[in-house]
């Protein structure tokens, strides 16, 4: 069985994003959504409009997001639209909060989740570019394309459902019904696969490894980045590209790597990767193709 291909460039620019997208060799067609995290106001590590705008415009795409399940400035559509304007995303493309008009269920059929609860507007898209900022995460250990496709595409109710491994759909009950850590990580993988299956594989995956904080873009007061920027990785395989990012961290000589690794290990974050592989979402076995010498 052939290995999944992951492309890599150290250059983090608007043009390198376009280059690595085109290198994937699979054109996104029809109504395209670019799934990002818009970032909690107060935070500053999210992917900036000036970095992603050229690619979004080239795809003639909409930026897609969903509201959060925690208190903040993105947990209602009105507040979230304000955050989007503050961060400038509405200046580069139309932004669609996919659960602004409710949510819908899609099949999951996993060990923990029978369904995934996603923003209703997901049905309006033919293909998706999953454009993730790779970083640490207080609950998941790390966040890349798998998190961006699971928690990120879920509605507020869906986020509660994933975080509690199917125990509740009510965001207000989330913190009282947290499951065993591995059950949460497995639920994220099941939700990501549900979205991949629903989109019939019409998704491409890019991880941008810059502003490498141990905290997520959902944190309004994130810790400063602890590592130097690494680059951009892309694949048609979400498991392979997140695994490649983890391997970049583990093999780094950066003095901040141990701090980043400690965050991942504290939450057993890498467990999501073999589980996602076991349910058929992708492969951890990959070939890294460097683009900088082309």
DOVEX-374633 format. One record per atom (N, C-alpha, C, O): residue in one letter; x, y, z. Coordinates in pm, whole numbers, padded with zeros to 5 digits, always signed. Example, Ala and Ser with C-alpha at 12.3 -4.5 7.8 and 13.67 -1.06 7.14 Angstrom:
// residues 2
a+01319-00569+00780a+01230-00450+00780a+01320-00330+00780a+01424-00332+00846s+01285-00225+00708s+01367-00106+00714s+01290+00003+00787s+01341+00114+00804
END
This chain:
// residues 294
x+00085-00120+00000x+00000+00000+00000x+00088+00124+00000x+00180+00136+00082x+00061+00217-00091x+00144+00337-00103x+00121+00431+00015x+00013+00435+00074x+00226+00506+00047x+00217+00601+00157x+00141+00726+00112x+00141+00761-00005x+00076+00792+00208x+00016+00922+00181x+00128+01023+00160x+00233+01014+00223x+00105+01118+00072x+00204+01222+00044x+00169+01347+00122x+00054+01393+00120x+00267+01401+00192x+00253+01529+00261x+00356+01624+00203x+00476+01595+00203x+00310+01738+00153x+00399+01839+00098x+00437+01937+00207x+00358+01965+00298x+00560+01991+00198x+00611+02080+00301x+00691+02194+00240x+00773+02173+00151x+00666+02314+00290x+00750+02429+00258x+00775+02507+00386x+00687+02523+00470x+00898+02556+00399x+00932+02639+00515x+00879+02781+00499x+00867+02855+00597x+00849+02819+00377x+00805+02955+00348x+00658+02972+00386x+00573+02896+00340x+00628+03071+00467x+00490+03097+00509x+00449+03233+00453x+00465+03336+00519x+00398+03232+00332x+00356+03354+00262x+00227+03325+00186x+00192+03208+00168x+00156+03428+00142x+00038+03405+00059x+00069+03323-00066x-00010+03237-00105x+00182+03349-00129x+00217+03275-00252x+00252+03130-00223x+00220+03042-00303x+00318+03104-00109x+00352+02965-00077x+00228+02884-00043x+00223+02764-00067x+00127+02950+00014x+00000+02881+00039x-00065+02838-00092x-00115+02726-00104x-00063+02926-00189x-00119+02892-00320x-00038+02781-00385x-00095+02688-00444x+00093+02789-00375x+00181+02689-00436x+00155+02550-00378x+00144+02453-00452x+00144+02542-00246x+00128+02410-00185x-00012+02355-00209x-00030+02234-00221x-00112+02444-00217x-00247+02400-00254x-00246+02338-00394x-00302+02231-00416x-00182+02406-00489x-00181+02357-00627x-00101+02227-00639x-00131+02143-00723x+00000+02212-00553x+00082+02091-00559x+00001+01966-00524x+00037+01856-00565x-00108+01982-00450x-00191+01868-00414x-00253+01802-00537x-00288+01684-00533x-00267+01877-00646x-00310+01819-00773x-00455+01778-00779x-00495+01700-00866x-00534+01831-00688x-00677+01800-00688x-00753+01931-00673x-00749+01994-00568x-00821+01971-00777x-00889+02100-00778x-01020+02092-00698x-01102+02003-00720x-01037+02187-00607x-01166+02199-00539x-01265+02263-00635x-01233+02362-00702x-01385+02207-00642x-01482+02253-00742x-01613+02292-00676x-01639+02262-00560x-01696+02360-00756x-01829+02398-00711x-01826+02506-00606x-01743+02597-00611x-01916+02496-00511x-01925+02594-00402x-01824+02555-00295x-01838+02452-00229x-01722+02637-00279x-01608+02603-00194x-01614+02682-00063x-01637+02802-00063x-01592+02611+00047x-01578+02674+00177x-01437+02656+00228x-01381+02546+00221x-01378+02762+00280x-01246+02753+00343x-01267+02758+00493x-01303+02862+00548x-01244+02646+00559x-01269+02635+00703x-01146+02680+00781x-01040+02617+00776x-01162+02789+00853x-01056+02841+00940x-01112+02856+01080x-01231+02835+01104x-01026+02894+01173x-01071+02946+01301x-01058+03097+01297x-00951+03150+01267x-01167+03166+01326x-01164+03312+01323x-01090+03370+01443x-01055+03488+01442x-01067+03291+01547x-00988+03336+01661x-01067+03421+01759x-01140+03512+01720x-01051+03391+01885x-01120+03466+01990x-01056+03605+02002x-00934+03616+02008x-01137+03711+02007x-01081+03845+02029x-00996+03849+02156x-01033+03793+02259x-00884+03914+02145x-00784+03914+02253x-00667+03826+02218x-00554+03852+02258x-00695+03720+02142x-00588+03634+02093x-00526+03695+01968x-00582+03787+01908x-00409+03644+01929x-00340+03704+01816x-00261+03602+01734x-00179+03641+01651x-00283+03474+01757x-00205+03371+01689x-00277+03309+01570x-00217+03232+01495x-00404+03342+01550x-00483+03284+01442x-00423+03320+01305x-00344+03413+01294x-00461+03245+01201x-00415+03274+01067x-00472+03408+01021x-00593+03427+01021x-00386+03498+00982x-00427+03634+00951x-00486+03646+00810x-00446+03573+00719x-00582+03737+00792x-00640+03758+00659x-00536+03789+00553x-00550+03745+00438x-00432+03863+00589x-00331+03898+00489x-00250+03776+00443x-00192+03779+00335x-00247+03670+00524x-00180+03546+00483x-00269+03462+00395x-00224+03411+00292x-00395+03446+00431x-00483+03350+00362x-00567+03413+00251x-00624+03341+00169x-00574+03546+00248x-00669+03614+00158x-00647+03584+00011x-00743+03566-00063x-00522+03577-00032x-00494+03555-00175x-00545+03419-00220x-00601+03407-00329x-00526+03317-00137x-00573+03183-00171x-00725+03177-00168x-00786+03118-00258x-00788+03237-00068x-00934+03237-00060x-00994+03302-00184x-01092+03252-00240x-00935+03413-00226x-00987+03483-00345x-00963+03402-00471x-01048+03400-00560x-00848+03336-00481x-00820+03255-00600x-00922+03142-00612x-00960+03105-00724x-00967+03088-00501x-01065+02980-00502x-01207+03032-00519x-01301+02954-00539x-01225+03164-00512x-01359+03225-00515x-01448+03160-00410x-01562+03122-00436x-01391+03148-00289x-01454+03071-00182x-01513+03162-00076x-01482+03281-00068x-01597+03103+00006x-01643+03166+00129x-01561+03110+00245x-01520+02994+00244x-01539+03193+00345x-01482+03145+00469x-01596+03088+00552x-01701+03151+00566x-01576+02969+00608x-01681+02904+00686x-01633+02879+00828x-01517+02846+00852x-01724+02895+00922x-01698+02877+01065x-01828+02840+01134x-01934+02838+01072x-01820+02810+01262x-01937+02788+01346x-01917+02857+01480x-01805+02891+01518x-02027+02878+01550x-02020+02943+01681x-01964+02846+01786x-01966+02725+01768x-01916+02904+01895x-01852+02824+02000x-01954+02776+02102x-02070+02816+02101x-01908+02687+02189x-01995+02634+02295x-01959+02690+02431x-02022+02655+02531x-01860+02777+02437x-01817+02834+02565x-01846+02984+02564x-01861+03045+02458x-01853+03042+02681x-01878+03185+02692x-01759+03261+02634x-01643+03227+02659x-01788+03364+02559x-01684+03443+02495x-01748+03535+02394x-01866+03569+02406x-01671+03575+02294x-01724+03665+02194x-01749+03597+02060x-01756+03663+01956x-01763+03465+02063x-01798+03394+01940x-01907+03289+01964x-01927+03201+01880x-01977+03298+02077x-02076+03195+02109x-02216+03229+02060x-02307+03146+02070x-02235+03348+02006x-02360+03383+01937x-02324+03439+01801x-02214+03489+01780x-02417+03430+01709x-02389+03479+01574x-02358+03628+01575x-02265+03672+01507x-02434+03706+01650x-02411+03851+01653x-02272+03884+01707x-02201+03966+01648x-02235+03821+01818x-02102+03847+01875x-01992+03797+01782x-01890+03864+01766x-02013+03682+01722x-01912+03623+01635x-01888+03710+01512x-01775+03726+01468x-01994+03765+01457x-01979+03854+01342x-01896+03977+01378x-01820+04028+01295x-01911+04023+01501x-01829+04133+01548x-01682+04095+01556x-01595+04174+01519x-01654+03974+01603x-01516+03926+01610x-01456+03911+01471x-01339+03943+01449x-01537+03862+01378x-01492+03846+01240x-01454+03980+01179x-01352+03991+01111x-01536+04081+01204x-01506+04215+01153x-01381+04271+01220x-01297+04333+01154x-01368+04250+01350x-01252+04298+01424x-01122+04238+01371x-01019+04305+01366x-01128+04112+01331x-01008+04044+01281x-00990+04060+01131x-00888+04018+01076x-01088+04120+01063x-01071+04156+00923x-01102+04049+00821x-01072+04067+00703x-01162+03938+00862x-01189+03832+00766x-01296+03871+00665x-01293+03826+00550x-01391+03953+00706x-01498+03995+00614x-01446+04088+00505x-01519+04119+00411x-01324+04133+00517x-01265+04221+00414x-01204+04141+00300x-01178+04196+00193x-01181+04011+00320x-01121+03930+00214x-01220+03835+00149x-01194+03786+00038x-01333+03808+00214x-01431+03715+00158x-01560+03722+00238x-01563+03776+00349x-01667+03667+00181x-01789+03650+00258x-01766+03542+00363x-01708+03437+00333x-01810+03567+00485x-01793+03470+00594x-01929+03412+00630x-02024+03485+00659x-01937+03281+00627x-02061+03209+00655x-02049+03137+00789x-01973+03040+00802x-02122+03184+00889x-02132+03109+01014x-02235+03000+00991x-02355+03027+00988x-02189+02877+00974x-02274+02771+00921x-02389+02731+01012x-02487+02673+00966x-02379+02763+01142x-02491+02732+01232x-02573+02856+01267x-02648+02855+01364x-02558+02962+01189x-02635+03084+01215x-02785+03063+01195x-02866+03139+01250x-02822+02963+01118x-02962+02929+01096x-02993+02786+01144x-03080+02718+01090x-02917+02744+01246x-02944+02613+01304x-02842+02509+01261x-02744+02539+01193x-02868+02386+01303x-02775+02278+01273x-02848+02160+01214x-02969+02162+01196x-02772+02056+01183x-02829+01933+01128x-02740+01817+01170x-02624+01835+01205x-02796+01699+01166x-02722+01579+01199x-02672+01511+01072x-02742+01505+00971x-02549+01461+01078x-02497+01376+00972x-02451+01245+01038x-02414+01246+01155x-02453+01135+00965x-02418+01006+01026x-02275+01003+01074x-02185+01055+01008x-02253+00942+01189x-02118+00919+01240x-02094+00769+01259x-01996+00715+01208x-02183+00704+01330x-02173+00559+01346x-02047+00512+01414x-01993+00406+01382x-01998+00593+01508x-01875+00557+01577x-01899+00488+01710x-02012+00462+01748x-01791+00460+01778x-01798+00397+01910x-01863+00490+02012x-01930+00445+02104x-01842+00621+01994x-01893+00721+02088x-02007+00804+02031x-02103+00836+02102x-01998+00839+01904x-02096+00928+01842x-02178+00855+01737x-02123+00799+01642x-02310+00856+01755x-02396+00800+01652x-02414+00898+01537x-02429+00858+01422x-02412+01027+01570x-02424+01132+01469x-02323+01242+01502x-02268+01248+01612x-02300+01327+01403x-02225+01451+01423x-02323+01564+01399x-02402+01560+01304x-02319+01666+01484x-02414+01777+01473x-02338+01898+01422x-02256+01957+01493x-02366+01935+01298x-02288+02037+01228x-02375+02156+01191x-02498+02149+01194x-02309+02266+01156x-02383+02381+01107x-02465+02345+00985x-02416+02277+00894x-02590+02389+00981x-02681+02351+00873x-02630+02392+00735x-02659+02326+00636x-02555+02502+00730x-02508+02550+00599x-02402+02461+00538x-02363+02483+00423x-02353+02360+00610x-02257+02269+00549x-02313+02209+00421x-02239+02180+00328x-02444+02190+00418x-02508+02131+00301x-02499+02221+00178x-02531+02177+00067x-02457+02345+00195x-02449+02439+00083x-02317+02431+00007x-02298+02503-00091x-02225+02344+00051x-02091+02341-00007x-02063+02209-00077x-02104+02102-00032x-01992+02221-00190x-01952+02103-00267x-01814+02053-00228x-01784+01935-00242x-01730+02143-00179x-01595+02105-00140x-01542+02202-00035x-01591+02314-00021x-01440+02157+00038x-01387+02234+00150x-01234+02233+00146x-01173+02130+00120x-01176+02347+00173x-01034+02354+00207x-01026+02368+00358x-01066+02470+00415x-00975+02265+00423x-00955+02265+00568x-00820+02332+00594x-00715+02269+00581x-00824+02460+00630x-00704+02542+00647x-00685+02569+00795x-00748+02658+00852x-00597+02492+00856x-00585+02494+01001x-00455+02561+01046x-00352+02550+00980x-00464+02632+01158x-00345+02679+01228x-00306+02570+01327x-00380+02542+01421x-00190+02510+01308x-00144+02404+01398x-00088+02470+01524x-00006+02561+01516x-00132+02422+01640x-00093+02482+01769x-00122+02382+01879x-00177+02275+01854x-00087+02418+02002x-00126+02337+02115x-00271+02362+02150x-00336+02450+02094x-00323+02282+02244x-00462+02299+02284x-00480+02248+02426x-00430+02141+02462x-00551+02326+02507x-00564+02293+02649x-00639+02163+02673x-00613+02094+02771x-00734+02129+02585x-00812+02007+02605x-00767+01893+02513x-00763+01778+02555x-00734+01925+02388x-00696+01821+02293x-00548+01792+02287x-00507+01696+02221x-00466+01873+02353x-00322+01856+02344x-00262+01933+02228x-00166+02008+02244x-00320+01913+02111x-00283+01992+01994x-00406+02006+01905x-00502+01929+01915x-00400+02106+01818x-00509+02125+01722x-00453+02144+01583x-00369+02231+01561x-00500+02062+01490x-00463+02074+01350x-00587+02057+01264x-00695+02104+01300x-00573+01989+01152x-00687+01974+01063x-00795+01883+01122x-00913+01903+01094x-00757+01785+01204x-00859+01697+01263x-00950+01775+01356x-01072+01758+01352x-00893+01858+01440x-00975+01941+01528x-01057+02042+01447x-01174+02065+01477x-00996+02101+01346x-01064+02202+01264x-01185+02144+01193x-01281+02216+01164x-01181+02014+01165x-01291+01947+01094x-01393+01885+01187x-01503+01852+01144x-01358+01869+01312x-01451+01808+01407x-01516+01914+01492x-01631+01951+01467x-01445+01965+01592x-01497+02075+01674x-01531+02195+01588x-01632+02262+01611x-01447+02224+01489x-01464+02345+01409x-01587+02348+01322x-01642+02456+01298x-01632+02234+01273x-01749+02227+01184x-01877+02202+01263x-01987+02218+01211x-01861+02161+01388x-01978+02133+01473x-02045+02262+01518x-01979+02363+01542x-02176+02257+01530x-02251+02368+01589x-02222+02374+01739x-02148+02291+01791x-02279+02471+01806x-02261+02478+01952x-02305+02349+02019x-02236+02298+02106x-02421+02297+01977x-02469+02170+02032x-02375+02056+01994x-02347+01968+02076x-02326+02059+01872x-02234+01956+01827x-02102+01958+01902x-02044+01853+01930x-02055+02078+01934x-01932+02088+02012x-01950+02025+02149x-01862+01954+02198x-02065+02050+02212x-02093+01988+02341x-02100+01836+02326x-02052+01762+02413x-02159+01789+02218x-02176+01646+02194x-02040+01577+02178x-02019+01468+02231x-01948+01642+02105x-01815+01585+02086x-01735+01589+02216x-01675+01489+02255x-01736+01703+02282x-01657+01720+02404x-01699+01622+02514x-01617+01584+02598x-01826+01582+02513x-01875+01490+02617x-01889+01347+02565x-01949+01262+02631x-01832+01320+02447x-01838+01185+02388x-01982+01135+02378x-02011+01018+02403x-02072+01226+02341x-02210+01188+02317x-02301+01195+02438x-02415+01148+02431x-02254+01252+02550x-02336+01253+02672x-02441+01363+02672x-02548+01346+02731x-02414+01477+02607x-02512+01586+02605x-02492+01673+02482x-02383+01682+02425x-02602+01735+02443x-02597+01834+02336x-02610+01976+02390x-02614+02072+02314x-02615+01988+02519x-02638+02119+02582x-02506+02180+02625x-02440+02127+02715x-02465+02292+02564x-02338+02354+02601x-02326+02385+02750x-02217+02378+02806x-02438+02418+02814x-02433+02452+02956x-02402+02330+03044x-02365+02346+03160x-02417+02209+02988x-02386+02087+03063x-02248+02031+03031x-02204+01933+03092x-02180+02092+02938x-02055+02038+02887x-01954+02010+02998x-01900+01900+03007x-01930+02109+03083x-01823+02096+03183x-01857+01997+03294x-01768+01952+03365x-01985+01964+03308x-02025+01867+03410x-02023+01723+03358x-02037+01629+03436x-02006+01707+03227x-02017+01573+03169x-01896+01536+03084x-01907+01460+02988x-01780+01590+03121x-01660+01557+03046x-01626+01409+03064x-01631+01358+03176x-01591+01339+02956x-01562+01196+02963x-01414+01171+02991x-01337+01264+03014x-01376+01046+02988x-01234+01011+02990x-01166+01078+02871x-01226+01091+02764x-01041+01120+02889x-00973+01197+02787x-00967+01125+02653x-00993+01186+02549x-00934+00998+02652x-00924+00927+02525x-01060+00918+02454x-01066+00918+02331x-01167+00911+02531x-01301+00909+02470x-01329+01040+02397x-01390+01040+02290x-01285+01151+02455x-01300+01281+02388x-01219+01285+02259x-01270+01327+02155x-01095+01243+02266x-01010+01244+02146x-01067+01154+02037x-01064+01190+01919x-01117+01040+02076x-01178+00949+01978x-01305+01008+01919x-01334+00988+01801x-01379+01081+02000x-01501+01146+01950x-01466+01253+01846x-01538+01269+01747x-01356+01326+01869x-01312+01423+01768x-01281+01353+01637x-01320+01401+01530x-01210+01242+01644x-01178+01168+01522x-01304+01121+01450x-01313+01129+01328x-01402+01070+01527x-01527+01022+01467x-01603+01136+01400x-01662+01118+01293x-01601+01254+01462x-01670+01369+01403x-01599+01414+01275x-01665+01448+01176x-01466+01414+01276x-01391+01453+01157x-01419+01356+01042x-01432+01398+00926x-01429+01227+01073x-01459+01130+00968x-01602+01146+00917x-01628+01127+00798x-01695+01182+01006x-01832+01204+00962x-01839+01316+00859x-01912+01306+00761x-01763+01422+00881x-01761+01533+00785x-01695+01489+00654x-01743+01522+00546x-01585+01416+00664x-01518+01367+00543x-01611+01278+00461x-01617+01289+00338x-01685+01191+00529x-01777+01103+00459x-01892+01183+00397x-01932+01157+00283x-01944+01280+00471x-02054+01361+00420x-02012+01438+00295x-02091+01452+00201x-01889+01486+00294x-01839+01563+00179x-01784+01472+00069x-01731+01519-00031x-01797+01342+00088x-01754+01243-00011x-01607+01262-00051x-01569+01243-00166x-01528+01301+00047x-01385+01315+00023x-01342+01443-00046x-01224+01460-00075x-01436+01532-00072x-01403+01656-00144x-01347+01762-00047x-01401+01872-00035x-01239+01725+00020x-01174+01811+00117x-01023+01800+00098x-00970+01691+00080x-00955+01913+00101x-00809+01918+00102x-00763+01977+00234x-00836+02053+00298x-00642+01941+00275x-00598+01971+00412x-00465+02046+00413x-00367+02002+00352x-00463+02159+00484x-00340+02237+00501x-00325+02273+00648x-00418+02324+00711x-00207+02247+00703x-00169+02290+00837x-00061+02398+00825x+00040+02377+00759x-00084+02512+00889x+00016+02618+00892x+00081+02617+01031x+00014+02640+01132x+00211+02592+01034x+00283+02581+01161x+00356+02713+01190x+00479+02722+01178x+00279+02814+01228x+00337+02940+01273x+00274+02979+01406x+00175+02919+01447x+00332+03077+01473x+00280+03121+01603x+00249+03000+01692x+00136+02980+01737x+00351+02920+01716x+00334+02790+01782x+00322+02805+01934x+00416+02779+02009x+00204+02846+01975x+00171+02855+02117x+00116+02721+02165x+00067+02642+02085x+00126+02697+02295x+00064+02577+02351x-00087+02596+02368x-00159+02502+02400x-00135+02718+02345x-00277+02749+02360x-00344+02766+02225x-00281+02807+02127x-00472+02735+02222x-00551+02741+02100x-00590+02884+02066x-00583+02974+02150x-00631+02904+01940x-00681+03035+01898x-00815+03068+01963x-00862+03182+01955x-00878+02969+02027x-01002+02993+02100x-00977+03057+02236x-01072+03095+02306x-00851+03070+02275x-00813+03132+02402x-00795+03282+02381x-00717+03324+02295x-00866+03362+02458x-00855+03508+02443x-00728+03563+02504x-00692+03679+02481x-00658+03482+02583x-00531+03525+02643x-00429+03411+02630x-00386+03355+02731x-00391+03378+02506x-00302+03264+02487x-00160+03294+02530x-00115+03408+02529x-00091+03188+02570x+00051+03201+02598x+00124+03237+02468x+00083+03194+02360x+00231+03314+02478x+00310+03351+02361x+00368+03226+02295x+00392+03126+02363x+00391+03230+02164x+00453+03115+02097x+00584+03075+02165x+00663+03161+02206x+00605+02944+02177x+00725+02894+02245x+00826+02838+02147x+00937+02802+02187x+00790+02831+02018x+00879+02779+01916x+00882+02871+01796x+00787+02947+01773x+00987+02866+01719x+00995+02940+01594x+00901+02877+01491x+00871+02758+01498x+00857+02957+01395x+00771+02905+01288x+00843+02793+01213x+00965+02795+01198x+00765+02694+01168x+00822+02577+01100x+00789+02576+00952x+00878+02549+00871x+00665+02605+00913x+00631+02604+00772x+00486+02565+00748x+00403+02571+00838x+00457+02524+00625x+00323+02483+00584x+00329+02339+00533x+00419+02302+00458x+00232+02259+00576x+00221+02120+00530x+00083+02098+00471x-00014+02157+00518x+00074+02015+00368x-00053+01992+00300x-00063+01849+00249x+00038+01787+00214x-00186+01798+00247x-00208+01662+00200x-00355+01644+00166x-00439+01726+00202x-00385+01535+00097x-00524+01495+00080x-00566+01402+00194x-00680+01357+00199x-00471+01374+00286x-00493+01281+00398x-00481+01360+00528x-00371+01406+00562x-00590+01376+00603x-00585+01457+00726x-00502+01395+00837x-00438+01467+00915x-00501+01263+00846x-00423+01197+00950x-00274+01214+00921x-00195+01242+01011x-00236+01197+00796x-00096+01209+00757x-00043+01349+00783x+00069+01364+00833x-00120+01452+00750x-00067+01588+00765x-00057+01628+00911x+00039+01696+00949x-00152+01588+00995x-00139+01615+01139x-00024+01534+01199x+00049+01584+01284x-00008+01409+01155x+00104+01328+01204x+00238+01392+01165x+00332+01395+01244x+00245+01442+01042x+00369+01507+00997x+00400+01630+01081x+00517+01656+01111x+00298+01705+01119x+00319+01821+01205x+00372+01780+01341x+00466+01840+01394x+00312+01676+01398x+00360+01625+01526x+00505+01581+01515x+00586+01608+01603x+00538+01513+01406x+00676+01467+01387x+00772+01585+01373x+00886+01577+01419x+00727+01693+01310x+00811+01814+01300x+00841+01870+01439x+00953+01914+01466x+00742+01868+01527x+00763+01916+01664x+00861+01825+01737x+00957+01871+01798x+00835+01695+01729x+00916+01598+01805x+01062+01597+01759x+01152+01573+01839x+01085+01623+01631x+01221+01618+01577x+01291+01754+01581x+01407+01765+01540x+01223+01855+01629x+01279+01990+01629x+01391+02005+01732x+01389+01942+01838x+01486+02090+01698x+01592+02125+01793x+01561+02257+01864x+01643+02307+01940x+01444+02311+01839x+01404+02438+01901x+01399+02422+02053x+01347+02322+02103x+01453+02518+02127x+01452+02505+02274x+01312+02504+02336x+01295+02463+02450x+01212+02549+02260x+01076+02549+02314x+00999+02421+02290x+00884+02408+02333x+01060+02326+02220x+00986+02204+02183x+00939+02125+02305x+00829+02070+02304x+01020+02120+02409x+00983+02040+02526x+00857+02096+02592x+00775+02020+02644x+00843+02227+02591x+00724+02288+02649x+00601+02253+02566x+00495+02222+02620x+00616+02258+02434x+00504+02223+02345x+00468+02075+02362x+00351+02039+02373x+00570+01990+02364x+00546+01847+02378x+00478+01815+02511x+00391+01728+02517x+00516+01887+02615x+00454+01864+02747x+00305+01891+02742x+00227+01820+02805x+00262+01993+02667x+00119+02021+02653x+00049+01908+02580x-00058+01864+02622x+00109+01860+02473x+00048+01750+02397x+00038+01625+02483x-00066+01559+02487x+00147+01593+02552x+00151+01471+02632x+00058+01478+02753x+00001+01377+02793x+00044+01596+02811x-00044+01612+02927x-00186+01566+02895x-00255+01511+02980x-00229+01589+02772x-00364+01553+02729x-00367+01424+02646x-00470+01389+02590x-00254+01354+02639x-00244+01234+02556x-00289+01263+02412x-00353+01181+02348x-00252+01383+02365x-00307+01434+02239x-00282+01347+02118x-00366+01342+02028x-00169+01277+02114x-00138+01197+01996x-00230+01078+01978x-00232+01016+01871x-00307+01044+02080x-00397+00929+02070x-00497+00944+01957x-00544+00844+01902x-00531+01066+01921x-00629+01086+01814x-00580+01029+01681x-00660+00988+01597x-00449+01027+01661x-00393+00988+01532x-00409+00838+01503x-00461+00804+01397x-00365+00749+01591x-00390+00606+01562x-00538+00571+01562x-00580+00482+01488x-00617+00640+01645x-00760+00609+01643x-00823+00653+01511x-00902+00579+01452x-00788+00772+01464x-00840+00819+01335x-00798+00725+01222x-00875+00698+01130x-00676+00674+01230x-00630+00577+01132x-00712+00449+01141x-00747+00390+01038x-00743+00405+01262x-00814+00278+01282x-00956+00282+01228x-01012+00177+01193x-01017+00401+01221x-01154+00410+01170x-01158+00449+01022x-01265+00475+00967x-01041+00453+00958x-01037+00471+00814x-01033+00614+00766x-01065+00641+00650x-00996+00708+00854x-00993+00848+00812x-00867+00882+00734x-00867+00977+00656x-00761+00807+00755x-00636+00833+00685x-00527+00743+00739x-00555+00645+00809x-00402+00776+00706x-00288+00692+00743x-00180+00776+00810x-00156+00891+00771x-00117+00718+00911x-00002+00784+00974x+00128+00759+00897x+00231+00818+00927x+00122+00673+00799x+00239+00638+00718x+00243+00732+00597x+00155+00727+00511x+00345+00815+00592x+00345+00918+00488x+00486+00939+00432x+00586+00902+00494x+00490+00999+00314x+00613+01045+00252x+00612+01197+00252x+00517+01258+00203x+00716+01258+00306x+00726+01404+00310x+00800+01452+00185x+00913+01411+00158x+00735+01541+00110x+00795+01596-00012x+00821+01744+00011x+00727+01822+00028x+00948+01784+00012x+00985+01923+00036x+00982+02002-00094x+01033+01955-00196x+00924+02121-00090x+00903+02201-00209x+01005+02313-00224x+01012+02377-00329x+01083+02339-00122x+01167+02459-00124x+01279+02453-00225x+01331+02558-00265x+01318+02333-00270x+01428+02321-00364x+01379+02305-00509x+01459+02284-00600x+01249+02317-00528x+01196+02301-00665x+01214+02430-00745x+01176+02437-00862
END
